């Protein structure tokens, strides 16, 4: 493992040296330091940066099928889609004689057009639904179940019950509502509250496809294991802005890069606008010489979005003795010390300072996240204008330019009070400018 981490460190150094080389190629004239700082993002090939990161698990995707929140919610669908539930939730309207065996019945409505509850409000209903309590009434129209499959119904129930806040009290109240509401219990009895003394009796029970007990268990699993989400995937926006300017004797250069990444259910699309210029002007007796280079590129395409749970290494290194059958490695002559795995050979402290803007090393903290983005290519033009000695002849040229695939990374932090909202930013200043990566993502819907 020590060798492996050493190789990772070497990969990082090779990637940074590639950055310097790319900057030299782009900069044309000028010093090594200036060129590297002006064009820092067009540097790390996607395959190099991706090789740095082990991917033991991906937080942006469900870890196992049984923990997929939508699959957990789907366990309740035999009840939600049953006429015993859907009739009260939008499938029946006695006021208009819609799907109502008792015919048209005038019932009191509230200002929203929904059946009004309260003592006496549903007396006409209780004449036939003789097993129903005085609270018997149709559900409000905004929580209709009719015509909705698993995902839209999941989203509706999540929002109308306040489950999208992650509030434990709301999650518990939802489960208790299913478990204790007398109208829900009558739905699972399967007789529409038609008692023996009703004009419609006797009636053959037609309960939902699962029992009330199974429904309660499914609700508990969805709220506890699935956190009352409808997805483990993320949706939102990520932006990256880099601006660098430098002026030295005879030379002025600058880079501006703006990338907007739109994320929808873990599928990302990046829009890139890139400009860079590198101008050198030197006055001579014969004429004003110059070497001017300008690069522009624009693009839009699919980006690779990954949100990775970083592995945690305890202070002092991993306890290898806890592995069954693992021998005491410290007794082996020449065995290196494994307690300093976080700083492998050849990778000095402060490694982050040697990474290009927009790149960070993953933190190895409990519950840590590592955001890794691979951006698509952008295409444009490299325009050059030169006036050189001898002769002071002006030469202009344009050629196709490709801004190659590159990577961005960050170490976001989840707010434990709002674990479905990931928002933050990472700023990396330098002597010539700054790079700012911002993210605003939500999951669950």
C-alpha positions as CSV (number, residue, x, y, z in Angstrom):
1,X,0.0,0.0,0.0
2,X,2.9,2.3,0.8
3,X,4.3,1.8,-2.7
4,X,0.8,2.4,-4.2
5,X,0.4,5.7,-2.4
6,X,3.9,6.6,-3.5
7,X,2.9,6.0,-7.1
8,X,-0.1,8.2,-6.5
9,X,2.2,11.0,-5.3
10,X,4.4,10.5,-8.4
11,X,1.3,10.7,-10.6
12,X,0.4,14.0,-9.0
13,X,3.9,15.3,-9.7
14,X,3.9,14.1,-13.3
15,X,0.5,15.8,-13.8
16,X,1.8,19.1,-12.5
17,X,4.9,18.8,-14.7
18,X,2.6,18.2,-17.6
19,X,0.8,21.3,-16.6
20,X,4.0,23.3,-16.9
21,X,4.8,21.8,-20.3
22,X,1.3,22.6,-21.6
23,X,1.5,26.1,-20.3
24,X,4.8,26.6,-22.2
25,X,3.3,25.3,-25.4
26,X,0.4,27.7,-25.0
27,X,2.4,30.7,-23.8
28,X,4.7,30.9,-26.8
29,X,7.3,33.4,-25.3
30,X,7.9,34.4,-21.8
31,X,9.1,32.9,-18.6
32,X,8.2,29.4,-17.4
33,X,6.6,30.7,-14.2
34,X,4.5,33.2,-16.0
35,X,3.2,30.8,-18.6
36,X,2.4,28.2,-16.0
37,X,0.4,30.6,-13.9
38,X,-1.5,32.1,-16.8
39,X,-2.8,28.9,-18.3
40,X,-3.1,26.6,-15.2
41,X,-6.4,24.8,-16.0
42,X,-5.6,23.5,-19.5
43,X,-3.2,21.1,-17.9
44,X,-4.2,17.9,-16.2
45,X,-5.5,15.2,-18.6
46,X,-8.6,13.5,-17.4
47,X,-7.0,10.1,-17.2
48,X,-4.1,11.4,-15.0
49,X,-6.4,13.1,-12.4
50,X,-8.8,10.3,-12.3
51,X,-6.0,7.9,-11.5
52,X,-5.3,9.7,-8.2
53,X,-8.6,8.8,-6.6
54,X,-9.7,5.4,-5.3
55,X,-13.4,5.0,-5.6
56,X,-14.6,2.7,-2.9
57,X,-18.1,4.1,-2.9
58,X,-20.1,6.8,-4.7
59,X,-22.4,8.9,-2.6
60,X,-24.2,10.3,-5.6
61,X,-25.6,6.8,-6.3
62,X,-27.4,4.3,-4.1
63,X,-25.0,1.8,-2.5
64,X,-27.3,-1.2,-2.7
65,X,-30.6,-1.9,-4.3
66,X,-32.3,-2.3,-0.9
67,X,-31.2,1.2,0.1
68,X,-32.5,2.9,-3.1
69,X,-35.1,5.2,-1.7
70,X,-37.4,5.0,-4.7
71,X,-37.4,1.2,-4.4
72,X,-38.1,1.5,-0.7
73,X,-41.0,3.8,-1.5
74,X,-42.3,1.5,-4.1
75,X,-43.0,-1.1,-1.4
76,X,-46.0,1.1,-0.4
77,X,-47.4,1.4,-3.9
78,X,-49.7,-1.6,-3.7
79,X,-51.6,0.5,-1.1
80,X,-51.3,3.9,-2.7
81,X,-52.5,2.6,-6.1
82,X,-55.3,0.5,-4.6
83,X,-58.9,1.9,-5.0
84,X,-59.2,1.7,-1.2
85,X,-56.7,4.6,-1.1
86,X,-56.9,6.2,-4.5
87,X,-60.8,6.6,-4.3
88,X,-60.5,8.9,-1.4
89,X,-57.4,10.6,-2.9
90,X,-58.9,11.9,-6.1
91,X,-60.7,8.9,-7.5
92,X,-64.2,9.7,-6.2
93,X,-66.3,12.9,-6.1
94,X,-69.8,12.5,-4.8
95,X,-70.5,16.2,-5.6
96,X,-70.2,15.4,-9.3
97,X,-71.2,11.8,-9.1
98,X,-67.8,10.7,-10.3
99,X,-67.1,7.0,-9.5
100,X,-69.6,7.2,-6.6
101,X,-72.0,4.2,-6.3
102,X,-74.3,6.3,-4.1
103,X,-74.9,8.8,-6.8
104,X,-74.7,12.5,-6.6
105,X,-74.5,13.8,-3.0
106,X,-74.3,17.5,-2.0
107,X,-71.5,17.8,0.5
108,X,-70.2,21.0,2.1
109,X,-67.0,22.4,0.5
110,X,-64.3,24.7,1.9
111,X,-63.1,27.8,-0.1
112,X,-60.5,25.6,-1.8
113,X,-63.3,23.3,-3.2
114,X,-62.4,20.4,-0.9
115,X,-64.8,18.5,1.3
116,X,-65.1,20.3,4.6
117,X,-64.5,18.2,7.7
118,X,-66.0,18.5,11.2
119,X,-69.1,17.3,13.0
120,X,-72.2,17.3,10.8
121,X,-70.3,18.1,7.6
122,X,-70.4,14.6,6.4
123,X,-73.8,13.4,7.8
124,X,-75.0,12.5,4.3
125,X,-71.9,10.3,3.8
126,X,-72.4,8.4,7.1
127,X,-75.9,7.3,6.0
128,X,-74.2,4.7,3.8
129,X,-70.6,4.5,5.2
130,X,-72.0,3.4,8.5
131,X,-68.7,2.2,9.9
132,X,-67.0,5.5,9.3
133,X,-66.2,8.0,12.1
134,X,-67.4,11.6,11.9
135,X,-64.0,12.6,10.4
136,X,-64.9,10.6,7.2
137,X,-64.2,12.8,4.1
138,X,-62.3,12.9,0.9
139,X,-58.6,13.9,0.9
140,X,-57.8,17.4,-0.4
141,X,-57.4,17.5,-4.2
142,X,-53.8,18.6,-4.1
143,X,-52.8,15.2,-2.7
144,X,-54.6,13.2,-5.3
145,X,-53.0,9.8,-6.1
146,X,-54.9,9.3,-9.4
147,X,-52.8,8.8,-12.5
148,X,-49.4,9.0,-10.7
149,X,-46.8,6.3,-10.8
150,X,-44.1,5.7,-8.3
151,X,-41.8,8.7,-8.8
152,X,-44.3,11.6,-9.0
153,X,-46.3,10.2,-6.1
154,X,-43.1,9.8,-4.1
155,X,-42.2,13.5,-4.8
156,X,-45.8,14.6,-3.8
157,X,-45.8,12.7,-0.6
158,X,-42.3,13.9,0.3
159,X,-43.2,17.6,-0.1
160,X,-46.8,17.7,1.1
161,X,-45.8,15.9,4.4
162,X,-42.7,18.1,4.9
163,X,-40.3,15.2,4.6
164,X,-38.0,17.1,2.3
165,X,-36.6,19.0,5.3
166,X,-35.1,15.9,6.9
167,X,-36.8,16.8,10.1
168,X,-36.9,13.6,12.3
169,X,-40.2,14.8,13.8
170,X,-41.8,15.0,10.3
171,X,-40.5,11.5,9.4
172,X,-41.9,10.1,12.6
173,X,-45.2,11.9,12.2
174,X,-45.6,10.4,8.7
175,X,-45.2,6.8,10.0
176,X,-47.5,7.4,12.9
177,X,-50.1,8.9,10.5
178,X,-50.2,5.7,8.5
179,X,-50.2,3.5,11.6
180,X,-52.9,5.3,13.6
181,X,-55.2,7.2,11.3
182,X,-58.6,5.5,11.6
183,X,-59.5,6.4,7.9
184,X,-56.4,4.6,6.7
185,X,-57.3,1.6,8.9
186,X,-60.7,1.5,7.2
187,X,-59.0,1.5,3.8
188,X,-57.1,-1.6,4.7
189,X,-60.2,-3.3,6.0
190,X,-61.2,-3.1,2.3
191,X,-65.0,-2.4,2.7
192,X,-65.2,1.4,2.2
193,X,-66.6,1.7,5.7
194,X,-69.8,-0.1,4.5
195,X,-71.2,-1.6,7.7
196,X,-73.8,-4.4,8.1
197,X,-76.5,-1.8,8.5
198,X,-75.7,0.0,5.3
199,X,-78.0,-0.1,2.3
200,X,-75.0,-1.4,0.3
201,X,-74.3,-4.3,2.6
202,X,-73.2,-7.0,2.4
203,X,-70.0,-6.1,0.6
204,X,-67.0,-8.3,-0.3
205,X,-63.8,-6.9,1.2
206,X,-61.3,-5.7,-1.4
207,X,-58.3,-4.6,0.7
208,X,-55.0,-3.3,-0.8
209,X,-52.3,-5.7,-1.9
210,X,-50.4,-5.4,1.4
211,X,-51.5,-5.3,5.0
212,X,-51.5,-2.3,7.3
213,X,-48.6,-3.8,9.2
214,X,-46.6,-4.2,6.0
215,X,-47.5,-0.6,5.0
216,X,-46.2,0.7,8.4
217,X,-43.0,-1.3,8.0
218,X,-42.5,-0.1,4.5
219,X,-43.0,3.5,5.6
220,X,-40.4,3.0,8.4
221,X,-37.9,1.6,5.9
222,X,-38.4,4.5,3.5
223,X,-38.0,7.2,6.1
224,X,-35.1,5.5,8.0
225,X,-33.1,3.7,5.3
226,X,-34.2,5.9,2.4
227,X,-34.3,9.1,4.4
228,X,-37.7,9.8,2.8
229,X,-36.0,10.6,-0.5
230,X,-37.1,9.7,-4.0
231,X,-33.6,9.5,-5.3
232,X,-30.0,9.4,-4.0
233,X,-29.0,11.5,-7.0
234,X,-28.0,15.1,-7.1
235,X,-29.4,18.0,-9.0
236,X,-28.2,21.6,-9.2
237,X,-25.4,23.9,-10.5
238,X,-21.7,24.0,-10.3
239,X,-19.6,27.0,-11.6
240,X,-15.9,27.4,-12.0
241,X,-14.3,30.7,-12.7
242,X,-10.6,31.3,-13.2
243,X,-9.0,34.7,-13.8
244,X,-5.3,35.4,-14.0
245,X,-3.4,38.4,-15.2
246,X,0.4,39.1,-15.3
247,X,2.6,41.9,-16.5
248,X,6.3,41.7,-16.7
249,X,8.8,43.6,-18.8
250,X,7.9,43.5,-22.5
251,X,5.1,40.9,-21.8
252,X,1.4,40.9,-20.7
253,X,-0.7,37.8,-20.4
254,X,-4.0,36.7,-19.1
255,X,-6.5,33.9,-18.8
256,X,-10.2,33.9,-18.2
257,X,-12.2,30.7,-17.9
258,X,-15.9,30.3,-17.0
259,X,-17.5,26.9,-16.8
260,X,-21.1,26.2,-15.8
261,X,-22.1,22.6,-15.0
262,X,-25.8,21.9,-14.9
263,X,-26.5,18.6,-13.0
264,X,-29.8,16.7,-13.3
265,X,-30.0,13.4,-11.4
266,X,-26.2,13.0,-11.6
267,X,-26.1,13.7,-15.3
268,X,-24.0,16.7,-16.0
269,X,-23.7,19.1,-18.9
270,X,-20.9,21.7,-19.0
271,X,-20.8,25.0,-20.9
272,X,-17.3,26.4,-21.3
273,X,-16.0,29.8,-22.3
274,X,-12.2,30.1,-22.4
275,X,-10.0,33.0,-23.5
276,X,-6.2,33.5,-23.1
277,X,-3.8,36.0,-24.5
278,X,0.0,36.3,-24.4
279,X,1.5,39.5,-25.8
280,X,5.2,40.3,-26.1
281,X,6.2,43.7,-27.4
282,X,9.8,44.9,-27.8
283,X,10.9,48.2,-29.3
284,X,14.0,48.1,-31.6
285,X,15.8,50.6,-33.7
286,X,14.2,49.1,-36.8
287,X,10.6,48.8,-35.6
288,X,8.3,47.7,-32.8
289,X,8.5,44.0,-32.7
290,X,5.7,41.8,-31.4
291,X,4.5,38.3,-30.8
292,X,0.8,38.2,-30.0
293,X,-1.1,35.0,-29.3
294,X,-4.8,34.8,-28.5
295,X,-6.8,31.6,-27.8
296,X,-10.5,31.4,-27.6
297,X,-12.7,28.3,-27.1
298,X,-16.4,27.6,-26.4
299,X,-18.1,24.3,-25.9
300,X,-21.0,22.5,-24.4
301,X,-21.2,18.8,-23.8
302,X,-21.5,16.0,-21.3
303,X,-19.4,16.2,-18.2
304,X,-18.5,13.3,-15.8
305,X,-19.9,14.1,-12.3
306,X,-18.8,12.0,-9.3
307,X,-19.4,12.5,-5.7
308,X,-17.2,10.1,-3.9
309,X,-17.2,9.0,-0.2
310,X,-13.5,9.2,0.7
311,X,-12.1,6.4,2.8
312,X,-11.2,7.2,6.4
313,X,-7.7,6.4,7.7
314,X,-7.5,6.7,11.5
315,X,-4.8,8.7,13.1
316,X,-1.6,6.6,13.4
317,X,-2.6,4.5,10.3
318,X,-4.9,1.5,9.9
319,X,-5.0,-1.2,12.5
320,X,-3.9,-4.1,10.4
321,X,-3.8,-6.4,13.4
322,X,-7.7,-6.3,13.3
323,X,-7.7,-8.3,10.0
324,X,-8.1,-12.0,10.8
325,X,-5.0,-13.9,10.1
326,X,-2.8,-10.9,9.6
327,X,0.7,-11.4,11.0
328,X,2.6,-8.8,13.1
329,X,4.3,-7.0,10.2
330,X,6.3,-4.9,12.6
331,X,8.4,-7.9,13.5
332,X,9.5,-8.4,9.9
333,X,13.1,-7.1,9.4
334,X,13.1,-4.1,7.0
335,X,9.3,-3.6,7.2
336,X,8.6,0.1,6.8
337,X,6.6,2.1,9.4
338,X,2.9,2.0,8.3
339,X,1.8,4.7,10.7
340,X,2.4,7.6,8.3
341,X,0.4,6.5,5.3
342,X,-1.0,10.0,4.8
343,X,2.4,11.3,3.7
344,X,3.8,8.6,1.5
345,X,7.5,8.7,0.3
346,X,8.3,11.4,-2.1
347,X,5.1,13.4,-1.3
348,X,6.1,16.2,1.1
349,X,3.7,18.1,3.3
350,X,1.9,20.9,1.5
351,X,1.3,18.7,-1.6
352,X,-1.8,20.8,-2.3
353,X,0.3,23.8,-3.1
354,X,1.8,21.9,-6.0
355,X,-1.6,21.0,-7.6
356,X,-3.0,23.3,-10.4
357,X,-6.0,25.5,-9.6
358,X,-9.3,23.7,-9.5
359,X,-7.6,20.5,-8.1
360,X,-7.4,19.4,-4.5
361,X,-6.3,16.2,-2.8
362,X,-9.2,14.3,-1.2
363,X,-9.4,14.5,2.6
364,X,-9.4,11.3,4.5
365,X,-11.8,12.3,7.2
366,X,-14.9,10.3,8.5
367,X,-17.8,11.0,6.3
368,X,-15.8,13.0,3.9
369,X,-16.8,13.7,0.3
370,X,-14.7,14.3,-2.8
371,X,-16.3,16.0,-5.8
372,X,-14.6,15.1,-9.1
373,X,-15.6,16.6,-12.4
374,X,-14.3,15.8,-15.9
375,X,-15.0,18.6,-18.3
376,X,-15.5,18.0,-22.1
377,X,-13.4,19.5,-24.8
378,X,-14.1,23.0,-26.2
379,X,-13.0,24.2,-29.6
380,X,-12.1,27.5,-31.0
381,X,-9.3,29.4,-32.6
382,X,-5.6,30.2,-32.0
383,X,-4.9,33.6,-33.5
384,X,-1.3,34.9,-33.8
385,X,0.2,38.1,-35.0
386,X,3.9,38.6,-35.3
387,X,6.3,41.3,-36.4
388,X,9.9,40.2,-36.1
389,X,13.4,41.0,-37.2
390,X,14.8,41.2,-39.8
391,X,12.4,43.0,-42.0
392,X,9.7,43.8,-39.5
393,X,7.2,41.9,-41.6
394,X,3.7,41.5,-40.2
395,X,2.4,37.9,-40.2
396,X,-1.1,36.8,-39.1
397,X,-2.3,33.2,-38.8
398,X,-5.4,31.4,-37.5
399,X,-5.6,27.7,-36.7
400,X,-8.0,25.4,-34.9
401,X,-7.6,25.2,-31.2
402,X,-8.9,22.6,-28.8
403,X,-9.2,23.1,-25.1
404,X,-8.7,19.5,-24.0
405,X,-10.6,17.6,-21.4
406,X,-9.7,18.7,-17.8
407,X,-10.7,18.0,-14.3
408,X,-12.0,19.9,-11.3
409,X,-12.2,18.6,-7.7
410,X,-13.2,19.8,-4.3
411,X,-13.8,18.5,-0.8
412,X,-17.5,19.5,0.0
413,X,-18.9,19.3,3.5
414,X,-22.5,18.2,4.2
415,X,-24.4,20.1,6.8
416,X,-25.8,17.4,9.2
417,X,-28.9,19.6,9.7
418,X,-29.6,19.7,6.0
419,X,-27.9,16.5,4.5
420,X,-29.8,16.7,1.2
421,X,-28.4,20.2,0.4
422,X,-24.7,20.5,-0.6
423,X,-23.6,24.1,-1.0
424,X,-20.3,25.7,-0.7
425,X,-17.3,27.1,-2.6
426,X,-13.5,26.6,-2.9
427,X,-11.3,29.6,-3.6
428,X,-7.6,29.2,-4.6
429,X,-5.8,32.5,-4.8
430,X,-2.4,32.9,-6.5
431,X,0.0,35.7,-7.2
432,X,-1.7,36.4,-10.5
433,X,-5.3,35.8,-9.9
434,X,-7.8,33.3,-8.4
435,X,-9.8,30.2,-9.1
436,X,-13.3,29.8,-7.6
437,X,-15.3,26.6,-7.7
438,X,-18.9,26.9,-6.3
439,X,-21.6,24.2,-6.0
440,X,-25.3,24.2,-5.0
441,X,-26.7,20.7,-5.2
442,X,-29.8,19.0,-3.8
443,X,-30.8,15.3,-3.7
444,X,-33.9,13.4,-2.9
445,X,-36.4,14.8,-5.4
